[in-house]
């Protein structure tokens, strides 16, 4: 079992799009039993997978172990891919972790879920608090989407500092250029400065994920965006194999 966190302290960088598409790649390409765990109260992962939220709000009960995660996990309709959905109770997740006072609470829960799932992917909120610290301690690999901009570079530096601060032997961090458009000077410069980083292109098919509420590989497998996520997933699997 491996835990992969899609994380950035900056919003609007494509975290949920990455999480949904990589989870689909895990299940569809690698044929791994995969759980996408949405830790963001906005609930974007469920929306993008066509799953509407339940009226009963209880996502936070999983963290406190007051509820069996299996009771909240939902099938996505894609083979080997399940979702642990978010709801607005997660807005107070940071305070809940503080009250529990257990620094590896999230890691313990994922350890239990690992008996069922080979890959667990976190869609993380853009925060810098105890929630992000719990994610760092639970993750085997952290993926940081970075649209080519100075603010994104600064956000990446903050993520690196946070990861190093939270654990002595920190998980590897994989930066990924997102929404890359090589017609733009700034984007070309970012690519030239980081030629070895994986990249996901700016593509209309990827933008359609939120409209169609499907991963891009499910409806446009030959599109550049689908190929980009498939290549990124291959790189992730290779990195995990070396851990």
matplotlib code that plots the C-alpha trace (Angstrom):
import matplotlib.pyplot as plt

x = [0.0, 1.2, -0.3, 0.0, -0.9, -1.8, -0.9, -0.2, -0.6, -1.9, -5.4, -6.4, -3.4, -5.4, -5.1, -8.5, -8.1, -4.8, -6.2, -9.2, -7.2, -4.3, -6.7, -8.4, -5.0, -4.2, -7.3, -7.6, -4.0, -2.3, -5.4, -4.8, -7.5, -7.6, -9.2, -9.5, -9.9, -11.2, -9.9, -11.1, -14.4, -15.3, -15.9, -14.6, -13.4, -16.8, -18.3, -15.8, -16.6, -20.3, -21.1, -23.4, -22.9, -25.1, -27.5, -26.0, -22.7, -20.2, -16.9, -15.1, -16.3, -13.7, -10.9, -12.0, -12.7, -16.3, -17.4, -16.2, -14.8, -16.4, -19.8, -18.9, -16.9, -18.7, -18.2, -17.4, -18.7, -15.1, -13.6, -11.2, -11.8, -13.7, -14.2, -14.2, -16.1, -15.8, -18.4, -18.5, -17.7, -14.1, -13.9, -13.0, -10.6, -7.6, -9.2, -10.3, -6.7, -5.6, -8.3, -7.3, -3.7, -2.4, 0.2, -0.2, -3.9, -4.3, -1.4, -3.1, -6.4, -4.7, -2.8, -6.1, -7.5, -4.4, -5.7, -8.3, -6.6, -3.2, -3.2, -4.7, -4.7, -5.4, -7.0, -5.7, -7.0, -4.7, -3.7, -0.7, -1.7, -2.1, -4.1, -1.2, 1.2, -1.0, -0.9, 2.9, 3.2, 0.9, 2.1, 4.7, 4.9, 3.7, 2.7, 2.8, 1.1, 2.8, 1.3, 4.2, 4.3, 6.4, 3.7, 3.6, 7.4, 7.0, 4.3, 6.5, 9.3, 6.7, 5.6, 9.2, 9.9, 6.6, 7.5, 11.0, 9.7, 7.1, 9.1, 12.7, 12.6, 10.3, 8.5, 9.8, 8.3, 7.5, 6.8, 4.7, 4.2, 0.5, -1.6, 1.6, 1.1, 4.4, 3.1, 3.6, 7.0, 6.7, 5.7, 8.5, 11.0, 9.6, 10.0, 13.5, 14.5, 12.9, 13.3, 13.1, 9.9, 6.7, 4.3, 0.5, -0.5, -3.1, -5.8, -9.5, -10.1, -8.8, -11.1, -14.0, -13.5, -15.5, -18.2, -18.6, -17.8, -15.4, -11.6, -10.1, -8.9, -12.5, -13.9, -10.8, -8.1, -6.1, -6.1, -2.9, -4.2, -5.0, -1.5, 0.0, -1.7, -0.9, 2.8, 2.8, 1.2, 3.9, 6.5, 4.8, 4.7, 8.4, 9.2, 7.1, 8.9, 12.2, 11.1]
y = [0.0, 3.5, 6.9, 9.7, 13.3, 15.9, 19.1, 22.8, 25.7, 27.7, 27.2, 27.1, 25.0, 22.0, 19.7, 18.2, 17.6, 15.9, 13.8, 12.6, 11.8, 10.1, 8.0, 6.9, 6.1, 4.0, 2.0, 1.8, 1.7, -0.1, -2.1, -1.3, -1.1, 2.6, 5.0, 8.7, 10.4, 13.9, 16.0, 19.3, 20.5, 21.9, 18.3, 18.8, 15.2, 13.8, 16.4, 15.6, 11.9, 12.5, 11.7, 14.0, 14.5, 12.8, 14.9, 13.5, 15.3, 13.0, 13.0, 14.2, 11.2, 9.0, 11.1, 10.7, 7.0, 7.4, 6.0, 3.1, 4.5, 1.6, 3.1, 6.3, 5.0, 5.1, 3.3, 5.6, 3.4, 2.8, -0.6, -0.6, 3.1, 4.2, 7.6, 8.7, 11.9, 15.2, 17.5, 20.8, 19.1, 19.1, 22.8, 22.2, 19.4, 21.2, 21.9, 18.3, 17.0, 19.4, 18.1, 14.5, 15.3, 12.3, 13.3, 10.2, 9.8, 10.1, 7.7, 5.1, 5.3, 4.9, 2.0, 0.3, 1.2, -0.2, -3.7, -3.1, -0.6, -0.7, 3.0, 5.8, 9.3, 12.4, 15.5, 17.9, 21.4, 24.3, 24.8, 25.1, 23.7, 20.5, 19.0, 19.5, 18.1, 15.0, 14.5, 14.8, 12.2, 9.8, 10.2, 8.1, 10.6, 14.2, 15.6, 19.4, 20.9, 24.1, 26.3, 28.3, 31.5, 33.1, 32.6, 28.9, 28.7, 30.4, 28.0, 25.0, 26.4, 26.6, 23.0, 21.8, 23.6, 22.3, 18.7, 18.9, 20.4, 17.8, 14.6, 13.6, 11.2, 13.1, 11.6, 12.5, 15.5, 15.4, 18.9, 18.8, 21.7, 22.0, 23.9, 24.3, 26.3, 26.4, 29.2, 31.5, 32.9, 32.4, 28.8, 28.1, 29.6, 27.5, 24.4, 25.3, 25.8, 22.5, 20.1, 16.9, 17.8, 16.0, 18.3, 18.4, 20.6, 23.2, 21.3, 21.8, 18.1, 18.5, 21.5, 19.4, 17.0, 19.3, 19.8, 16.1, 15.0, 12.3, 11.8, 12.8, 9.3, 7.9, 10.1, 11.3, 8.6, 9.9, 13.5, 15.2, 15.7, 12.0, 11.0, 13.6, 12.1, 8.5, 9.4, 11.1, 8.1, 5.9, 8.2, 8.0, 4.2, 4.1, 6.4, 4.3, 1.2, 2.7, 3.6]
z = [0.0, -0.7, 0.2, -2.3, -1.3, -3.9, -2.0, -2.3, 0.0, -3.0, -4.3, -7.9, -9.0, -10.1, -7.0, -7.4, -11.1, -10.4, -7.6, -9.6, -12.8, -11.0, -8.9, -12.2, -13.7, -10.6, -11.0, -14.8, -15.9, -13.0, -12.0, -8.4, -5.8, -5.2, -2.7, -3.4, 0.0, -0.3, 2.6, 1.2, 2.6, -0.8, -2.0, -5.5, -6.0, -5.5, -7.8, -10.6, -10.3, -10.6, -6.9, -5.1, -1.4, 1.2, 3.2, 6.4, 7.1, 8.8, 7.0, 10.2, 12.2, 10.2, 11.6, 15.2, 14.5, 15.6, 12.3, 10.2, 7.0, 5.0, 5.9, 4.1, 1.2, -2.1, -5.4, -8.2, -11.0, -12.2, -11.5, -8.5, -7.7, -4.5, -3.0, 0.7, 0.1, 1.9, 3.4, 5.3, 8.6, 7.4, 7.7, 11.4, 10.6, 11.9, 15.3, 15.5, 15.0, 17.7, 20.1, 19.4, 20.1, 18.1, 15.6, 13.4, 13.5, 9.7, 9.2, 11.5, 9.6, 6.2, 7.6, 8.4, 5.0, 3.4, 4.2, 1.5, -0.9, -2.7, -3.4, -1.3, -2.8, -0.8, -2.3, 0.2, 1.2, 0.5, 4.2, 6.4, 9.8, 11.7, 8.8, 6.4, 9.1, 9.4, 5.6, 5.5, 8.2, 6.5, 2.9, 1.1, -1.8, -2.2, -5.6, -5.9, -8.9, -10.0, -12.7, -14.2, -12.1, -9.4, -6.8, -7.5, -7.1, -3.8, -2.8, -3.6, -1.4, 1.5, 0.9, 1.0, 4.3, 5.8, 4.8, 6.2, 9.5, 10.1, 9.9, 10.2, 7.3, 5.0, 2.0, -1.4, -3.1, -6.8, -8.4, -11.5, -14.0, -14.5, -17.0, -19.1, -22.4, -24.3, -26.5, -23.5, -22.7, -18.9, -19.4, -21.8, -19.4, -16.5, -18.7, -19.7, -16.0, -14.9, -17.9, -15.8, -14.0, -15.2, -16.9, -17.6, -20.5, -20.6, -22.5, -23.2, -22.5, -19.0, -18.5, -19.6, -16.6, -14.4, -17.0, -17.8, -14.3, -15.5, -15.6, -18.9, -19.6, -19.4, -22.2, -24.2, -23.8, -26.8, -25.7, -24.7, -21.2, -20.8, -22.0, -19.6, -16.6, -17.7, -18.1, -14.7, -13.1, -14.6, -13.1, -9.7, -9.8, -10.7, -7.8, -5.4, -6.5, -5.4, -1.9]

ax = plt.figure().add_subplot(projection="3d")
ax.plot(x, y, z, "-o")
ax.set_aspect("equal")
plt.show()
